[in-house]
Amino acid sequence: METAYTIVEKPAAISWEAIRDLVWTAHSDNRNQGILVRNTFLSADEIRDKIGSQGKIWVALSDDKLIGSYAWTPRYFDLWSGRGMYAYCCLGAVLPDYREKGIFRELCHICEKEARLQGYSWLMFDVHALNRRMQEISEQGGFRKVGCQYWGEHFSYLMVKWLEGNPPSRLRCNWRFFLSSLKAKLKKPFVPVQTASCLPDRAVIIGQGFTGRLGLVRSLAAAGCSSRIIVLHPRSKDGRPYEAKNQPDALSKYVTECFYCENYNEEMLLDYLLDKCAESGKKPLIVPDNDFSAAFVDAHRETLSDHFLLPHGKGDADSVEAWMDKSRQKALARAVGLNVAEASVVESGDYGGRLPSAVHYPCFVKPLASLAGGKMWLARCNEEAELRKCMKYAYDRRGNLRMLVEDFKEIETEYATVGFTDGEDVVIPGILQIVQMGKGWHFGVAVQGKVLPPDGWDEILDKFRELVRRTGFKGLFDIDFYRSEGKIFFCELNLRFGGSGYAFTRLGVNLPQMMLQSFSGKPWDRDARIDSSAYYFNERMGRDEWYFGRISWKAYCQIRDASQIRFLQDKNDPVPERAYRRETAMLCIKLFFKKLTGSLQYHTPYQQ
């Protein structure tokens, strides 16, 4: 007996909850076979948002009963098969009792017809690699496999149907699909990705570099806390969406979810935190890992504090961003008895005007606040002409930028330290001596260092504690300083966790754990200190130094083998290091072909 049904665009009478129930029920057989369709796990609100105002969804009704659905949404894709806006098909579902009646094919036909009317050149969707029935139906309908992706727990095939023009030959599609499958299999971890659902508490790590984020993830895992991570990525120059790439730290067994957010996009980051990371009945801990996220969390503390535990300053005048002013830091350092290099403040727009008489040469130039430029225009200037050139370089790229011009000091040894403060007590457990510093974009970041106990540093550390205490800040911090002319000079205070701080965790002093305990109202160790020394190695920084031609591969291996602490290596959490090794192997191949073809170019920040 034939089933009478009609297909219409979703009417208001059909709720999103009904669509969600339909999709969940229709794919029950797939779940029983281990084929997990991602859309079946979406909530009603998430399905509604997925369709949005630009998408279209059709439903099949039999006597007003919802029996099927199909939809598409506009998506940008950059595939070998075509670059531009695709009609991305999703939410295809027919209840089990209504299958084999042509309902699904008719739904697909209507979606395709509407996509043509809207001017789309391609239909596209992805299908679980084990869902062979769906692959067969799609290929019968004119779709071809063009790519393969690995989603952390399964492979998924990209299927495309050309709506206009001549599609590529089946032979070419099969070849490109084979190459894509090979690439996806190389990216797959050697062991399944484990989840941290067994850990009771949650944290949210926000940052750019995966070694810094991974150190925080593992430090908090030692405190029984799983983590979500938000990867901050650069803004796309051509306006195309960022392609989310599996970061090594996202593969840690202590990470539950990974999100990708455009750096300096406050609205996007706030949406991620409130919509994806806030939890009912508990307050996860937010740990920022770079200057932008540290300033952002503090600036939005009134909104975020209802949902999260978070580091913060004392107020607007003593906010995290206000304390990024290096001239203000220097004044405070001088007030607590620390040595600082004399400095003047200039504006880059005055590159053709009069410079302060207090400027002496050689001098060292950097942005007054790290949010304005970071390491983009750090430079030594030996004469006035070089200083003006540096100022003009900054002005041409960022407009009128305030810059700090300080007396140049010949550095004998560079140091750093990290700590935690609850606003009253300040813990600084040891010293980090920089053995090898990064260059170029990683100027000022340690490739290799040595952890030292605090013995013999009491006077300096007491001044550092007073410096931090006077800021009114509560949270993790790091301080950079150096030895010159036989004296210790203060360099910079960062009100966030320094990446090298994970070396302290490996030697038994877990500063992120202290912050979690303190902010949760639990006792924490106010007398923690390092009792031994060890060399540490930041693999990512070392690899970048090699890739950009600043050290040889042999030197990289020597530094690695001479270090007792590596930031990626962990026998209890091995997948991130394995992913890093595969990434490094691919870079070796890439570097070889670039050298072979003569296309190798090194991009460096400002240089005279």
C-alpha positions in Angstrom: 0.0 0.0 0.0 1.4 3.3 -1.0 1.9 6.1 1.5 0.3 9.4 0.8 2.6 12.2 1.7 3.4 15.8 0.8 6.7 17.7 0.8 6.8 21.4 1.8 9.2 23.9 3.2 9.1 23.6 7.0 6.0 25.4 8.3 5.9 27.2 11.6 3.7 24.5 13.0 6.6 22.0 12.8 8.8 22.8 15.8 12.6 22.5 15.8 12.2 20.0 18.6 10.2 17.8 16.3 12.9 18.0 13.6 15.5 17.1 16.3 13.4 14.0 17.3 12.9 13.0 13.7 16.6 13.1 12.9 17.5 11.2 16.1 15.0 8.4 15.5 15.7 8.1 11.8 19.4 7.4 12.4 18.9 4.8 15.2 20.1 2.0 13.0 23.3 3.9 12.1 24.1 4.4 15.8 23.5 0.7 16.5 26.1 -0.1 13.8 28.6 2.4 15.3 28.0 5.0 12.6 27.7 8.3 14.4 26.0 11.0 12.4 27.1 14.4 13.9 23.8 16.2 13.2 21.8 13.7 15.3 23.5 15.0 18.4 22.5 18.6 17.9 19.9 20.2 20.1 16.8 21.9 18.6 18.4 25.3 19.0 21.6 24.2 17.4 19.6 22.8 14.4 17.8 26.1 14.1 21.0 28.1 14.2 22.6 25.7 11.7 19.9 26.4 9.1 19.9 30.1 10.0 18.2 32.8 7.8 20.1 31.7 4.6 19.4 28.0 4.7 16.4 26.0 3.5 14.7 23.0 5.1 12.0 20.8 3.7 9.8 18.2 5.5 7.8 15.2 4.4 4.3 15.0 6.0 1.9 12.0 6.0 -1.5 12.9 7.5 0.3 15.8 9.3 2.8 13.4 10.8 6.5 14.4 10.3 8.2 11.5 8.5 11.2 13.0 6.7 13.4 16.1 6.3 16.2 17.5 4.2 18.0 20.8 4.2 20.9 22.8 2.8 22.8 25.8 4.1 25.2 28.1 2.2 28.9 27.3 3.1 32.2 28.5 1.7 34.5 25.7 0.7 38.0 25.8 -1.0 38.3 22.4 -2.6 40.1 21.2 -5.6 36.7 20.6 -7.1 35.8 24.3 -6.8 36.1 27.3 -4.7 33.1 29.4 -3.5 29.7 29.0 -1.9 28.3 25.5 -1.9 24.8 24.4 -1.0 25.8 22.1 2.0 23.2 19.4 2.4 22.3 18.2 5.9 19.6 16.8 8.2 18.6 14.2 5.7 16.2 11.7 7.5 13.3 9.5 6.9 11.6 7.4 9.6 12.3 3.6 9.3 8.6 2.7 8.6 8.5 5.1 5.6 11.7 4.0 3.7 11.9 2.4 0.3 9.0 4.6 -0.9 11.1 7.2 -2.8 10.5 9.9 -0.1 14.3 10.6 0.4 15.0 10.9 -3.3 12.1 13.3 -3.8 13.4 15.4 -0.8 16.9 15.5 -2.4 15.4 16.4 -5.8 13.5 19.4 -4.3 16.6 20.6 -2.5 18.6 20.4 -5.7 16.0 22.3 -7.7 16.0 25.1 -5.1 19.8 25.3 -5.0 19.8 25.7 -8.8 17.2 28.5 -8.6 19.4 30.2 -5.9 22.4 30.1 -8.3 24.6 27.5 -6.6 27.0 25.6 -8.7 27.6 22.7 -6.3 25.8 20.5 -3.8 28.0 19.1 -1.1 27.7 17.0 2.0 29.9 14.6 4.1 29.1 11.0 5.0 30.5 8.6 7.5 33.0 6.3 5.8 31.1 3.2 7.1 27.7 4.5 5.8 28.0 2.6 2.5 24.2 2.7 1.8 24.2 6.5 1.8 27.2 6.6 -0.4 25.5 4.3 -2.9 22.3 6.4 -3.0 24.3 9.6 -3.4 26.4 8.2 -6.3 23.3 7.0 -8.0 22.0 10.6 -7.7 25.1 12.1 -9.4 27.4 12.8 -6.4 31.1 11.9 -6.5 33.6 11.4 -3.7 36.1 14.2 -3.8 37.8 14.2 -0.4 38.3 12.6 3.0 38.5 14.1 6.5 39.3 12.7 9.9 37.0 13.9 12.7 38.8 12.5 15.7 36.8 9.3 15.9 36.0 8.4 12.3 36.7 9.2 8.7 34.2 11.1 6.6 33.9 11.4 2.8 33.1 14.6 1.0 30.5 14.2 -1.7 30.0 16.8 -4.4 27.4 17.1 -7.2 28.0 19.7 -10.0 24.9 21.6 -10.9 26.4 23.4 -13.9 29.3 23.0 -16.3 31.2 19.8 -17.1 32.2 17.9 -13.9 35.7 16.4 -13.7 36.1 12.9 -15.0 35.4 10.0 -12.6 39.1 9.0 -13.0 40.2 12.4 -11.7 37.7 12.4 -8.9 38.9 8.9 -7.8 42.6 10.0 -7.9 42.0 13.2 -5.8 39.9 11.2 -3.4 42.7 8.7 -3.0 45.3 11.5 -2.3 42.9 13.1 0.2 42.3 9.7 2.0 46.0 9.2 2.2 46.6 12.6 3.8 43.7 12.1 6.3 45.1 8.7 7.3 48.5 10.3 7.9 46.9 12.8 10.2 45.1 10.2 12.2 46.6 9.6 15.7 48.3 6.2 16.2 46.0 5.6 19.2 42.3 6.6 19.6 41.7 10.1 21.0 40.7 9.7 24.6 38.3 12.0 26.4 38.5 13.7 29.8 34.9 13.1 30.7 36.1 11.2 33.8 37.6 14.3 35.3 35.0 16.2 37.4 36.0 19.9 37.1 36.4 21.9 33.9 38.7 24.7 32.8 38.8 26.8 29.6 42.3 27.5 28.2 42.5 30.4 25.7 45.7 31.0 23.7 47.7 30.9 20.5 50.6 28.5 20.9 49.8 24.8 21.4 52.8 24.1 23.8 51.6 26.8 26.2 48.0 25.6 26.1 49.1 21.9 26.5 51.2 22.8 29.5 48.1 24.4 31.2 45.9 21.4 30.2 48.3 18.9 31.7 48.9 21.0 34.8 45.1 21.3 35.5 44.6 17.6 34.7 47.0 16.9 37.6 44.5 18.8 39.7 41.7 16.5 38.5 40.4 19.1 36.0 39.5 18.5 32.3 39.8 21.4 29.8 38.2 22.9 26.8 40.6 24.9 24.7 39.9 27.9 22.5 42.5 28.3 19.7 43.1 31.9 18.7 44.1 32.1 15.1 45.1 35.1 12.8 42.5 36.9 10.8 42.3 35.6 7.3 43.8 38.2 4.8 41.4 37.2 2.0 38.3 37.1 4.2 37.8 33.3 3.8 36.9 31.3 6.9 39.7 29.8 8.9 40.2 26.1 8.3 40.2 24.4 11.7 43.2 22.2 12.0 43.7 19.6 14.7 46.2 21.2 17.0 48.4 18.7 18.9 47.0 19.9 22.3 43.5 19.2 21.1 44.4 15.5 20.9 45.3 15.4 24.6 43.2 12.9 26.5 42.5 15.7 29.0 40.7 17.9 26.5 37.0 17.5 26.0 36.4 20.1 23.2 38.4 22.4 21.0 37.1 25.7 19.4 38.7 28.0 16.9 38.3 31.8 17.4 39.7 34.7 15.4 42.3 36.6 17.4 41.3 40.0 18.6 37.6 39.2 17.8 36.0 40.0 21.2 32.5 39.4 20.1 33.3 35.9 18.8 35.3 34.9 21.9 32.5 36.1 24.2 30.0 34.1 22.3 32.2 31.0 22.6 32.6 31.4 26.3 29.0 32.0 27.1 27.4 29.6 24.6 29.9 26.8 24.5 31.8 26.8 27.7 29.5 28.1 30.5 27.9 25.3 32.6 24.8 25.3 34.7 25.6 24.7 38.4 29.3 25.1 38.3 31.9 27.7 37.4 34.8 26.5 35.1 38.1 28.2 35.5 39.3 30.4 32.6 43.1 30.5 32.1 44.2 33.0 29.4 47.5 32.2 27.6 48.3 35.4 25.7 48.0 39.2 26.1 44.8 39.5 24.2 42.9 36.8 26.1 44.3 38.1 29.4 43.1 41.6 28.7 39.8 40.4 27.3 38.9 38.2 30.3 39.7 41.1 32.7 37.7 43.6 30.6 34.6 41.4 30.6 34.9 40.2 34.2 31.4 41.6 35.1 29.8 39.5 32.4 32.0 36.4 32.8 32.2 36.2 36.6 28.6 35.0 36.9 29.6 31.9 34.9 33.4 31.4 35.5 36.2 31.6 37.9 38.8 34.0 36.3 41.9 36.0 36.9 41.3 39.8 37.2 42.7 43.1 38.1 41.6 45.5 40.8 39.6 47.9 38.6 39.7 50.0 35.5 42.7 52.0 36.5 44.5 48.8 37.5 43.1 46.5 34.8 45.2 43.9 33.0 45.3 46.1 29.9 46.3 49.2 31.9 49.3 47.3 33.4 50.5 46.4 29.9 51.8 49.9 29.6 55.6 49.3 29.9 56.3 52.9 31.1 53.9 52.3 34.0 55.5 49.0 34.8 58.9 50.7 34.9 57.7 53.4 37.3 56.3 50.7 39.6 59.5 48.6 39.4 61.6 51.6 40.2 59.3 52.4 43.2 59.9 48.9 44.7 63.7 49.2 44.3 64.3 47.4 41.0 66.8 48.6 38.4 65.2 49.6 35.0 66.7 50.9 31.8 66.0 54.6 31.3 63.4 55.1 28.6 61.3 57.7 26.7 57.9 57.4 25.0 57.5 58.4 21.3 54.7 58.2 18.8 55.4 56.5 15.5 53.6 59.3 13.7 56.4 61.7 14.8 59.0 59.9 12.7 59.7 63.1 10.8 59.5 65.4 13.8 61.5 66.2 16.9 62.6 63.3 19.1 63.0 63.5 23.0 66.4 64.8 24.0 66.6 62.0 26.6 67.0 59.4 23.8 70.5 58.0 23.7 72.1 55.7 21.2 72.2 52.8 20.9 68.6 52.4 22.0 66.1 49.6 22.0 62.6 50.2 20.5 59.4 48.3 21.3 55.6 49.0 21.5 54.6 50.6 24.7 51.8 48.1 25.1 52.2 44.5 23.8 48.6 44.4 22.4 49.6 47.1 19.9 52.3 45.1 18.1 54.0 42.4 20.2 57.3 41.5 18.6 56.5 43.0 15.2 58.9 46.0 15.7 61.5 45.2 18.3 64.7 46.7 17.1 68.1 48.0 18.2 68.8 51.4 16.7 72.4 52.7 16.7 71.6 56.2 15.4 68.8 58.6 14.9 68.2 57.7 11.3 67.6 54.0 12.2 65.1 55.0 15.0 63.1 57.2 12.6 63.1 54.4 10.0 61.7 52.0 12.7 59.0 54.5 13.7 58.0 55.0 10.1 57.8 51.2 9.6 55.4 51.0 12.6 53.4 54.0 11.4 52.9 52.6 7.9 51.5 49.3 9.3 49.6 50.4 12.5 49.1 54.1 12.3 50.1 56.3 15.2 51.5 53.9 17.7 53.1 54.7 21.1 56.5 53.2 21.4 59.1 52.9 24.2 62.6 53.9 23.4 65.0 52.7 26.2 68.7 52.8 26.7 70.3 49.7 25.1 71.8 47.3 27.6 74.3 44.5 26.8 72.6 41.5 28.3 74.8 39.0 30.1 72.1 36.5 31.1 68.3 36.6 30.6 65.9 35.2 33.2 62.2 34.8 33.8 60.0 33.6 36.6 56.3 32.7 36.9 54.1 32.8 39.9 50.6 33.0 41.4 49.0 35.6 43.6 45.6 35.8 45.3 45.9 39.5 45.7 47.7 39.3 49.0 50.1 36.3 49.1 52.5 36.0 46.1 54.2 32.7 45.3 57.3 32.7 43.1 58.8 29.1 43.4 62.0 29.5 41.4 64.0 31.0 38.5 64.0 30.2 34.8 67.4 31.0 33.2 67.2 31.4 29.4 69.9 29.3 27.7 68.8 29.8 24.1 66.4 32.5 23.0 64.2 32.5 19.9 64.8 35.0 17.1 62.5 36.6 14.5 58.9 36.2 15.4 59.9 34.3 18.5 62.2 36.9 19.8 62.1 36.8 23.6 60.7 33.3 23.8 62.8 30.6 25.4 63.8 27.7 23.1 65.8 26.1 25.9 66.1 27.2 29.6 67.2 26.0 33.0 65.0 25.8 36.1 66.9 27.1 39.2 65.9 26.9 42.9 65.2 30.3 44.5 68.3 30.1 46.8 70.3 33.3 46.6 67.5 35.3 44.9 65.6 36.3 48.1 66.1 40.1 47.7 65.1 40.2 44.1 62.1 37.9 44.6 60.9 39.9 47.5 60.9 43.0 45.2 59.0 41.0 42.6 56.4 40.0 45.1 55.9 43.6 46.2 55.7 44.6 42.5 52.9 42.1 41.8 51.1 42.9 45.1 50.9 46.6 44.2 49.1 45.8 40.9 46.1 44.4 42.8 46.0 41.5 40.3 44.7 38.0 41.2 46.0 35.1 39.0 49.0 33.7 37.3 51.8 36.0 36.1 55.3 36.0 34.6 58.2 38.4 34.9 61.1 38.9 32.5 64.4 40.3 33.8 68.1 40.2 32.9 71.6 40.7 34.2 73.7 43.6 32.7 76.7 45.5 34.0 76.7 43.1 37.0 73.2 44.2 38.0 69.7 42.7 37.7 67.3 44.8 35.6 63.5 44.5 35.5 62.2 44.0 31.9 58.5 43.2 31.8 55.6 42.0 33.8 52.9 39.8 32.1 49.6 39.2 34.0 49.2 35.7 32.5 50.9 32.4 32.6 54.2 32.2 30.7 54.7 29.1 28.5 57.9 28.1 30.3 56.0 27.8 33.6 55.1 24.2 32.7 58.7 23.3 33.6 57.8 24.2 37.3 54.8 21.7 37.1 57.2 19.0 35.9 59.4 19.7 39.0 56.5 19.5 41.4 55.2 23.0 41.8 51.8 23.3 40.0 50.9 27.0 39.8 47.7 26.5 37.7 46.5 24.1 40.3 47.1 26.7 43.0 44.9 29.2 41.1 42.1 26.6 40.8 42.3 25.8 44.5 42.4 29.4 45.6 39.6 30.6 43.3 37.5 27.6 44.4 38.0 28.6 48.1 40.2 25.6 48.9 43.6 25.7 50.7 46.7 26.1 48.5 50.5 25.9 49.2 51.7 29.4 49.9 55.3 28.2 50.5 55.9 26.1 47.4 59.4 26.2 45.9 61.6 24.4 43.5 64.3 22.2 45.2 66.2 20.9 42.1 67.4 22.2 38.7 66.8 20.8 35.2 67.0 21.9 31.6 63.8 22.3 29.6 63.1 22.4 25.9 60.2 24.0 24.0 59.9 21.6 21.0 57.7 23.9 19.0 60.0 26.9 19.4 63.0 24.8 18.5 61.3 23.4 15.4 60.4 26.9 14.2 64.0 28.0 14.7 65.1 25.1 12.5 62.4 25.5 9.9 63.2 29.2 9.4 66.9 28.5 9.0 68.2 29.9 12.4 69.6 26.6 13.6 70.4 23.3 11.9 68.5 20.0 12.5 71.6 18.7 14.2 71.6 21.6 16.7 67.8 21.1 17.2 68.5 17.4 18.2 71.4 18.3 20.4 69.3 20.9 22.4 66.4 18.4 22.6 68.6 15.5 23.8 70.4 17.7 26.4 67.1 18.7 28.1 65.5 16.7 30.9 62.1 18.3 30.4 60.2 18.5 27.1 56.9 20.3 26.9 55.2 17.8 24.5 56.6 14.5 25.8 54.4 12.7 28.3 54.1 8.9 28.6 50.7 9.3 30.2 49.4 11.5 27.4 51.3 10.4 24.3 49.1 11.5 21.4 50.0 15.2 21.2 53.7 14.4 20.8 52.9 11.8 18.1 50.8 14.4 16.2 53.7 16.9 16.6 56.2 14.3 15.1 54.0 13.7 12.1 53.6 17.4 11.6 57.4 17.8 11.8 57.9 15.0 9.2 55.5 16.8 6.8 57.5 20.0 7.4 60.7 18.2 6.5 59.1 17.1 3.2 57.8 20.6 2.5 61.1 22.2 3.2 62.9 19.7 0.9 60.7 20.5 -2.0 60.9 24.3 -1.4 64.7 24.1 -1.4 64.5 21.8 -4.5 62.3 24.3 -6.4 64.0 27.4 -5.1 60.8 28.7 -3.6 62.1 28.8 0.0 61.6 32.3 1.6 62.1 33.3 5.2 59.7 35.9 6.6 61.1 37.9 9.5 59.8 40.9 11.5 61.2 44.4 11.2 64.9 44.6 10.6 67.1 47.6 9.9 
